[in-house]
Amino acid sequence: MKKIKVRVVAAFLLLLSTASHAQERIITAGFQFRPLFSSGFFNGGPVDVSDKGVSFHLEPHGGSSFGMIIRKGFTNTLSMETGINYTKRSFNMSVTDSAATEASSFSIIGYEIPVSGLVFIQLSDKIYMDVSLGFSFDFYPSDIRTTGTMFSHYSARKAGFSPSVTAGLGWEYRTEKSGYFYVGASYHRPFDYIYYSYFLYPDKENPTVSTGSELQGNYLAVDFKYFFHSEPQKKKKKQKKPDKRTK
């Protein structure tokens, strides 16, 4: 009876090891789409500032991101991903004085180059769960300026490039011929603020009322990814060194 149990366990481990090789020695490419969400819990909520009786309100309203990704599988459980993403985030703003309120909006365009390490856990024959941690090199191409009848707004980049830390959790369904389908969630947090927003309010009594606030780049995302099918790379055979001995 004990021998039968040992054989069953050994067969199960062999089957699991064989199935896990779907990720080893594979380089594959794909694409992803991510709706973006802001949350005050992660320091990405609304900003309110005031000066001389004039109140300014700035609130992030989510956005979207899409791009290309490349994955390299090193072992059965360890992989690395990189790529490039186009990101667009929307912001609403308003100014309120004693007489009226005026609202406006603007968008921030950015490009992200993430580099993440992934650890996979096999849940079934074709379903895997993963956790990821990495960095992202974010690029913001321009400053932003908007004007209204009551105020003007100017957001200046802190720097052209802004490093960030990223973390994620997700599930992946792997097929033998149709590729990999992935859904998960991720968190993106820059090391520092990405823009500084200035508000100018011309007034008869106060020729120039001005104030400003740091604009954070934190966000949560829902990740949808697809990877094309790719065959494992063949191991290179070691060539024997020629025998230098003479007969």
ABEGO torsion letter per residue (X at the ends): XAAAAAAAAAAAAAAAAAAAAAABGBBBBBBBBBBBBBBAAAGABBBBBBBGGBBBBBBBAEEBBBEBBBBBBABAABBBBBEBBBBBBBBBBBBBBAABBBBBBBBBBBBBBBBBBBBBBBABAABBBBBBBBBBBBBBABBBBBBBAABBBBBBBABABBBBBBBBBBBBBBBAAAEBBBBBBBBBBBABBABBBBBBBBBAABABBBBBBBBBABBBBBBBBBBBBBBBBBBBBBBBBBBABBX
